[in-house]
């Protein structure tokens, strides 16, 4: 405002004041924002509520609940209006850009940088968005599963049931009644779908109550995005696509990764990717920014990986200083702490995170051992009595437990290992040689650390970048947490998996045409999602839009192979797996080329045309190398011909997506699809427990077993006899009629509880080698090794993985979280001498490098079995002469005693104090595994005062208080044979007290009824009441954070068979 104008206003104000008019009100009105100038020049009325609405949407898309942030939004709005009034005094009309600038500045000033970013994106989208569908330049779709004029839902029978999940104590942790699902869905699938994916708060009208609502929310939203994005040629094509996608999803033929089910249709700009790769530069701002980016990803339930090799080592100087850098391992401690604090997606599970360091980094040795050294601290804490569970005090108090660690090895290093040559690390800042190692010794250190704690894994840099479609842009430096997604730094990938068992005809023949159709529909949906998703950083958003990588995969491979009578660990099984993977990727890239014709190739295609077409030809070459043995002719032919079509179409149109396929662990979504097996994994057991619709559980033999027996030409009667045998014995070994050569067909990942066979770990490795040449990315799979494996065995796995052309390998030795290797100079091989009929691996067709022998011994340490915080107990009142007291025994869930309290009437006396101390010592003994019968034998019948007659008909005279306590414990908890052996007799004619068998327990898990579902962890000595009871699960498998059930290994993480929770895989 000019001085002249200001002076004029002041003079007029003075005259108005003299007349008694309220000049303050007039000035306030004059300075009020009344108008705003649009981009097209129009001047409209200024409406603060529009700013409020935009802020609400920005907070919502950033993961906040706007209703809870109303005070913050009001404060921001007040701040913005105040700043606008200071800048625009009523004479100047602000523009929409001015307002947007003020709002963004206010958000940043108040530390809401992520909301500021989403606000700008939201406003930009509003200015550009057109909700009108665009037709005429898209692709055509034909019906395959759906019927014109009929909803896919009308082709199914529907059921109304309750979804209930209980924990290990039988307590209900989730319940939603009267939900609607297709009748074919298992109760397990129902429980997991409703608890994980239904949106809306329980008990409110907004809560979803039907699978129709969930599928509609996802399928309709994606289809509408496709209409707006111009993906369909006509409106009819769009309607056909929506019906096909709906049919595929509701019939469990395929499923998206969890973020899609969580967020699509809930937020206007949802986060849909499960996999992220982040970069970090060698400066403090970048290092700290990485922790912010990772934290936001963990908050929304996604995982991320980073290669820290760009950070200078602890052996190098800081810039312009003589001081040394702290190195990447020191920053890993900070990243690990944030990951541990920020639980994934607000849940109790740990964040999913991958940390990678190159083999030539000067700090590689420190990186290799960092996790193992922390593991030793955990062992010490566990031995001192701290909780050793996954989230217990022992592991939460040490570093590096929230990430998978992998060493990125070069071909030069692996060749040096084979030739037993030297290898140099290099300084990060100048690339000069730093330190010399014997390559084989360094690989041994990596293997020994992995032997001890499961980390680090291996990533093969040469193979990864030799199969890189965009190598002219940059190298691939890192992966996501489970190692299946490998692409450029600062990129993201949304995943989907096809259910192979649903791609069969009614007579069980694999339906190639159906399989291809599902792959095309899902790849199109994933491509549509890329452009309508939100991303955590501008760099990730840019690369996602510029390269558009997808992660199409499959599940139920193990079940399909068994149903076809093909052993998982066989050439025939591997040939079939390779052919299926070839078709999936070939058809996926074909659909990508079709979309490129209509919508254009991805932005980074032209600079990478040559490397991408070269990779397509490498895929085709691998496809033409698949042997026909074990593969149906149509499948084998299509595995080859699909690449001919794809390359021809790609040369003409380019590709819409830089990557198309991975093999993810398919944790929770495998439950959603009622899959028997996940990802590329074999089945874990032939016999499993499943929830029944009315509550309770039933033990069933996998339905793939009778299919396999029929495929192997057993008669119906022979099949029934074999199934009956499995049902009774939990193993197929020893079954009548079964031919010895057919046993490998039924081998599983874990040994049956009453069996001896399982798939050898090299069989898992060879299966990975069979499917890797047909994948854009890699494979999420951990090679599970038996407890008696040696460090040399781990070295062999790492070497053979490289020779087989894998991109990554991780191992896990059973029980490694509770033991460590002891080396001796001359000791015999400590592998178990027990004879086991494990399926023998076929010889690996590569030259074996002789490696020195490292012998291993088991270090025994006592382990304390603590009682749960809430436990059942028995209290018994007794009297010996004039002395009265109470005995209280705390019980484990299986009904066995774990603690003892004795209370005498004269509290505070010497006798009472001595009994307290004695009870504590007995309790500790019981918790450390001292058998009760030993204690009873030792202390029953000891004689000292006070003694006398009792009111117990089975203990008429007590020789001492100690004698009474232990004779009563013997009567309660020991078997009749044990009681007789130590001289405790029972007066059967008297009215004896209840034995421990009569104490009420949870309902049996194989009984149906209206009562609440039984606990899946009821630890009965019969071992028939847990989901993992029919097979030998890993001895150190963690308990589920949601329900308490023991989890099982799934790819590079764990899954819960009870509630569907995972430790990091979608």
Secondary structure as UniProt FT lines:
FT   HELIX           3..18
FT   TURN            19..20
FT   HELIX           23..30
FT   STRAND          35..37
FT   TURN            39..40
FT   STRAND          43..45
FT   HELIX           48..61
FT   TURN            62..63
FT   TURN            66..69
FT   HELIX           70..87
FT   STRAND          94..95
FT   HELIX           96..109
FT   TURN            110..111
FT   HELIX           113..128
FT   TURN            148..149
FT   HELIX           152..155
FT   STRAND          158..166
FT   TURN            168..169
FT   STRAND          172..182
FT   TURN            183..184
FT   HELIX           187..197
FT   TURN            202..203
FT   TURN            205..206
FT   HELIX           211..228
FT   TURN            229..230
FT   HELIX           235..250
FT   TURN            251..252
FT   STRAND          254..256
FT   HELIX           258..263
FT   TURN            265..266
FT   TURN            268..269
FT   STRAND          275..277
FT   HELIX           284..299
FT   TURN            300..301
FT   STRAND          303..307
FT   HELIX           308..310
FT   TURN            314..315
FT   TURN            319..320
FT   HELIX           328..341
FT   HELIX           344..346
FT   STRAND          353..358
FT   TURN            359..360
FT   TURN            362..363
FT   HELIX           364..383
FT   TURN            384..385
FT   TURN            390..391
FT   HELIX           393..396
FT   STRAND          404..409
FT   HELIX           411..419
FT   STRAND          422..426
FT   TURN            428..430
FT   STRAND          433..438
FT   HELIX           439..453
FT   STRAND          457..460
FT   HELIX           461..466
FT   TURN            469..473
FT   STRAND          478..479
FT   TURN            481..482
FT   STRAND          486..487
FT   STRAND          491..499
FT   HELIX           500..502
FT   TURN            506..507
FT   HELIX           512..532
FT   HELIX           538..547
FT   STRAND          550..555
FT   HELIX           557..563
FT   TURN            564..565
FT   HELIX           571..599
FT   TURN            603..605
FT   HELIX           606..608
FT   HELIX           609..623
FT   TURN            624..625
FT   TURN            629..630
FT   HELIX           633..653
FT   HELIX           668..672
FT   TURN            673..674
FT   TURN            679..680
FT   STRAND          687..691
FT   TURN            693..694
FT   STRAND          697..701
FT   HELIX           703..711
FT   TURN            712..713
FT   HELIX           716..729
FT   TURN            733..734
FT   TURN            736..737
FT   HELIX           740..746
FT   TURN            753..754
FT   HELIX           761..772
FT   TURN            773..774
FT   STRAND          782..785
FT   TURN            787..788
FT   HELIX           791..803
FT   TURN            804..805
FT   STRAND          808..813
FT   TURN            814..815
FT   HELIX           816..818
FT   STRAND          873..880
FT   TURN            881..882
FT   STRAND          883..891
FT   TURN            893..894
FT   STRAND          897..904
FT   TURN            907..908
FT   HELIX           910..927
FT   TURN            928..929
FT   HELIX           932..939
FT   TURN            940..941
FT   STRAND          948..952
FT   TURN            953..954
FT   STRAND          955..958
FT   HELIX           961..973
FT   HELIX           976..981
FT   TURN            982..983
FT   TURN            988..989
FT   HELIX           996..998
FT   TURN            1005..1006
FT   TURN            1016..1017
FT   TURN            1021..1022
FT   TURN            1027..1030
FT   TURN            1035..1036
FT   TURN            1041..1043
FT   STRAND          1048..1050
FT   TURN            1051..1052
FT   STRAND          1053..1055
FT   TURN            1057..1059
//
